[in-house]
Amino acid sequence: MSTTRTGLRPLVRAGALLTTAGFLALGTAGTASAHVSASTTAPATQGGYAKVIFRVPNERPDSGTVKLEVTLPAEYPLASVSTKPLPGWQVEAVKATLDKPVTSHGREVTEAVRTVVWTADAGVQIAPGQFNEFEVSVGPLPDTTEQLVMPAKQTYASGEVVDWSAPPADEEPEHPAPVLKLVKPAEGADSHGNAPAGSGDSHSETAASTTTDDTARWLGGAGLAVGALGLGLGAGAVLRTRRSGKPSA
């Protein structure tokens, strides 16, 4: 006996549901990874030094990112800030006089870097669907806070500027500022906050963050693929029904 229209309806419904699930998963992945973020290759310890990586994804489908400006916290001035060269990008660390001098490694510091600006060379940009990473080495990190909030401004070739400056909240804001989490130094850590050998996996936080990002992207891609398959099954079923004419008894 040939397949009836009634028997095809569940397939069509399944295809529609799978397609919807795919697009929802993809939307969730985009939300999880779309903002400018700060991370480290090892836990950033209070009182130590850290290499901070600013990950900048391009959110616009029709314009590339050509500039990134990061503001370092005035309430926790960092005496040492150095930047890593990035091909195709010019970087400038802009200093400002401190309202109150601080002492770092036995010397008084009266000014510190307040902003770090990366500007793309002509013809260079972060294209739609791509991201780039910008690195700085900073320290000594403060020992009186568990996080550093570092607002960022992302400029597109169209002239649009996205201000990633909203402070952390219970529910993630639309434009959250990059946040660097600080942990207490391990017992016996050196002056740069590095844990002693054999003290455990110093990359756990970064690995967890990276895994979350990658998982979101994989879920999005898998959901879209499954949704497309379901849509194809549903469409194929409808076509077969139309070609067969009236269903046989």
C-alpha positions as CSV (number, residue, x, y, z in Angstrom):
1,M,0.0,0.0,0.0
2,S,1.3,3.5,-0.8
3,T,1.9,6.1,1.9
4,T,-1.2,8.2,2.8
5,R,-1.4,11.9,3.4
6,T,-2.2,11.2,7.0
7,G,1.0,9.2,7.4
8,L,3.1,12.0,5.9
9,R,1.9,14.6,8.3
10,P,4.1,13.5,11.2
11,L,7.1,13.7,8.9
12,V,6.3,17.2,7.9
13,R,5.7,18.2,11.5
14,A,9.0,16.6,12.5
15,G,10.9,18.5,9.7
16,A,9.4,21.8,10.9
17,L,10.3,21.1,14.5
18,L,13.8,20.1,13.7
19,T,14.3,23.2,11.6
20,T,13.1,25.4,14.4
21,A,15.4,23.6,16.9
22,G,18.3,24.2,14.6
23,F,17.8,27.9,14.3
24,L,17.2,28.2,18.0
25,A,20.5,26.4,18.7
26,L,22.3,28.6,16.3
27,G,20.9,31.7,17.9
28,T,22.0,30.5,21.3
29,A,25.5,29.9,20.0
30,G,25.7,33.4,18.6
31,T,24.6,35.0,21.8
32,A,27.2,33.0,23.8
33,S,30.2,34.1,21.8
34,A,29.3,37.4,20.1
35,H,30.7,39.9,22.6
36,V,34.2,41.2,23.2
37,S,35.7,39.1,26.0
38,A,38.9,38.9,28.0
39,S,40.7,35.7,29.0
40,T,44.1,34.4,30.0
41,T,46.2,31.3,29.1
42,A,46.6,30.6,32.9
43,P,44.6,31.9,35.9
44,A,45.4,35.6,36.6
45,T,46.6,35.8,40.2
46,Q,46.2,38.7,42.5
47,G,49.5,40.6,42.8
48,G,51.0,38.8,39.8
49,Y,51.3,39.4,36.1
50,A,49.2,38.0,33.3
51,K,48.9,37.9,29.5
52,V,45.4,39.1,28.7
53,I,43.7,38.1,25.4
54,F,40.9,40.2,24.1
55,R,38.8,38.2,21.7
56,V,36.8,40.4,19.2
57,P,34.2,38.7,17.0
58,N,32.6,40.6,14.1
59,E,28.9,40.9,14.6
60,R,27.9,42.7,11.4
61,P,27.1,40.9,8.2
62,D,28.0,43.8,6.0
63,S,30.9,45.6,7.7
64,G,34.3,44.7,9.1
65,T,35.9,45.7,12.4
66,V,38.7,48.2,12.0
67,K,39.5,49.4,15.5
68,L,39.4,48.3,19.2
69,E,39.9,50.5,22.2
70,V,40.2,49.0,25.7
71,T,40.1,51.1,28.8
72,L,42.0,49.9,31.8
73,P,40.5,50.4,35.3
74,A,41.5,53.8,36.9
75,E,40.9,52.5,40.4
76,Y,43.5,49.7,39.9
77,P,46.3,51.3,37.9
78,L,48.7,48.8,36.2
79,A,52.3,49.9,36.4
80,S,53.4,47.6,33.6
81,V,51.5,47.3,30.3
82,S,53.1,45.9,27.2
83,T,51.5,45.0,23.9
84,K,52.1,42.1,21.4
85,P,52.6,43.1,17.8
86,L,49.8,42.0,15.5
87,P,50.4,42.0,11.7
88,G,48.2,44.5,9.9
89,W,47.3,46.4,13.1
90,Q,48.9,49.5,14.7
91,V,48.8,49.5,18.6
92,E,49.1,52.5,20.9
93,A,49.2,52.4,24.7
94,V,48.1,55.8,26.0
95,K,49.3,56.9,29.5
96,A,47.6,59.3,31.9
97,T,48.7,60.8,35.2
98,L,47.3,59.0,38.2
99,D,45.1,60.9,40.7
100,K,47.1,59.1,43.5
101,P,50.6,57.7,42.9
102,V,51.1,54.0,43.7
103,T,54.1,52.0,44.7
104,S,55.2,49.1,42.5
105,H,58.3,47.0,43.2
106,G,59.7,49.6,45.5
107,R,59.3,52.6,43.2
108,E,56.6,55.3,43.0
109,V,54.4,55.2,39.9
110,T,52.8,58.5,39.0
111,E,51.3,57.6,35.6
112,A,50.0,54.4,34.0
113,V,48.5,53.2,30.7
114,R,44.8,54.0,30.7
115,T,43.8,52.9,27.2
116,V,45.2,50.5,24.6
117,V,44.1,51.2,21.0
118,W,44.5,48.8,18.0
119,T,43.8,50.3,14.6
120,A,43.8,48.3,11.4
121,D,46.0,49.2,8.4
122,A,44.3,50.1,5.1
123,G,42.7,47.1,3.6
124,V,42.8,45.1,6.9
125,Q,39.8,44.3,9.0
126,I,38.0,41.6,11.0
127,A,35.6,40.4,8.3
128,P,32.0,39.3,8.9
129,G,31.9,35.8,10.4
130,Q,35.5,36.1,11.7
131,F,37.2,37.1,14.9
132,N,40.7,38.2,16.0
133,E,42.6,38.2,19.3
134,F,44.6,41.1,20.8
135,E,47.1,40.5,23.5
136,V,48.6,42.6,26.3
137,S,50.9,41.7,29.3
138,V,49.9,43.5,32.5
139,G,50.8,43.7,36.1
140,P,51.2,43.8,39.0
141,L,47.5,42.9,39.3
142,P,45.7,44.3,42.3
143,D,45.3,42.0,45.4
144,T,42.2,43.7,46.7
145,T,39.6,42.7,44.1
146,E,38.5,39.5,42.4
147,Q,38.0,41.0,38.9
148,L,39.0,43.8,36.6
149,V,36.3,45.4,34.4
150,M,37.8,46.7,31.2
151,P,35.3,48.5,28.9
152,A,36.0,48.2,25.1
153,K,34.8,50.1,22.0
154,Q,34.6,48.2,18.8
155,T,34.6,50.3,15.6
156,Y,33.3,49.1,12.2
157,A,34.3,50.3,8.8
158,S,30.8,51.7,8.4
159,G,31.6,54.2,11.3
160,E,29.4,52.3,13.8
161,V,30.9,52.1,17.3
162,V,29.7,49.4,19.7
163,D,30.4,50.3,23.4
164,W,31.0,47.2,25.4
165,S,30.9,48.8,28.8
166,A,28.0,47.4,30.9
167,P,29.3,46.2,34.3
168,P,28.7,42.6,35.3
169,A,25.1,41.8,36.5
170,D,23.0,38.8,37.5
171,E,21.6,38.7,33.9
172,E,24.1,39.4,31.1
173,P,23.6,42.8,29.7
174,E,23.3,43.5,26.0
175,H,26.8,45.0,25.8
176,P,28.8,43.5,28.7
177,A,32.3,44.9,29.3
178,P,35.2,42.4,29.2
179,V,36.0,41.1,32.7
180,L,39.3,39.6,33.9
181,K,38.8,37.2,36.8
182,L,41.5,37.2,39.5
183,V,42.3,34.4,41.8
184,K,44.3,34.2,45.0
185,P,47.9,33.1,44.4
186,A,48.8,29.5,45.3
187,E,50.9,28.9,48.3
188,G,54.6,29.2,47.3
189,A,53.8,31.1,44.0
190,D,56.6,33.3,42.7
191,S,56.5,37.1,42.4
192,H,54.7,36.9,39.0
193,G,51.9,34.8,40.5
194,N,53.0,31.6,38.9
195,A,52.0,28.5,40.8
196,P,54.7,26.1,41.8
197,A,55.4,23.0,39.7
198,G,53.0,20.2,40.3
199,S,50.4,22.4,41.9
200,G,47.6,21.4,39.5
201,D,46.2,22.3,36.1
202,S,46.7,26.1,35.8
203,H,44.8,26.1,32.5
204,S,41.5,24.9,33.9
205,E,39.6,28.2,33.8
206,T,40.7,29.0,30.2
207,A,40.0,25.4,29.1
208,A,36.5,25.6,30.6
209,S,35.8,28.9,28.9
210,T,37.1,27.7,25.5
211,T,35.1,24.5,25.9
212,T,31.9,26.5,26.5
213,D,32.6,28.7,23.5
214,D,33.3,25.7,21.2
215,T,30.3,23.7,22.5
216,A,28.0,26.6,21.8
217,R,29.3,26.9,18.2
218,W,29.1,23.1,17.6
219,L,25.5,23.0,19.0
220,G,24.6,25.8,16.7
221,G,26.1,24.1,13.7
222,A,24.6,20.7,14.5
223,G,21.2,22.2,15.2
224,L,21.2,24.0,11.9
225,A,22.3,20.9,10.0
226,V,19.6,18.8,11.7
227,G,17.0,21.4,11.0
228,A,17.9,21.5,7.3
229,L,17.7,17.7,7.2
230,G,14.3,17.8,8.8
231,L,13.1,20.5,6.4
232,G,14.4,18.5,3.5
233,L,12.5,15.4,4.7
234,G,9.3,17.3,5.1
235,A,9.6,18.9,1.6
236,G,10.4,15.6,0.0
237,A,7.4,14.0,1.6
238,V,5.1,16.8,0.3
239,L,6.5,16.4,-3.2
240,R,6.1,12.6,-3.2
241,T,2.5,13.1,-2.1
242,R,1.7,15.5,-4.9
243,R,3.2,13.3,-7.5
244,S,1.3,10.2,-6.4
245,G,-2.1,11.9,-6.7
246,K,-4.9,10.4,-4.7
247,P,-3.8,7.9,-2.1
248,S,-4.7,4.3,-2.8
249,A,-6.9,2.5,-0.4
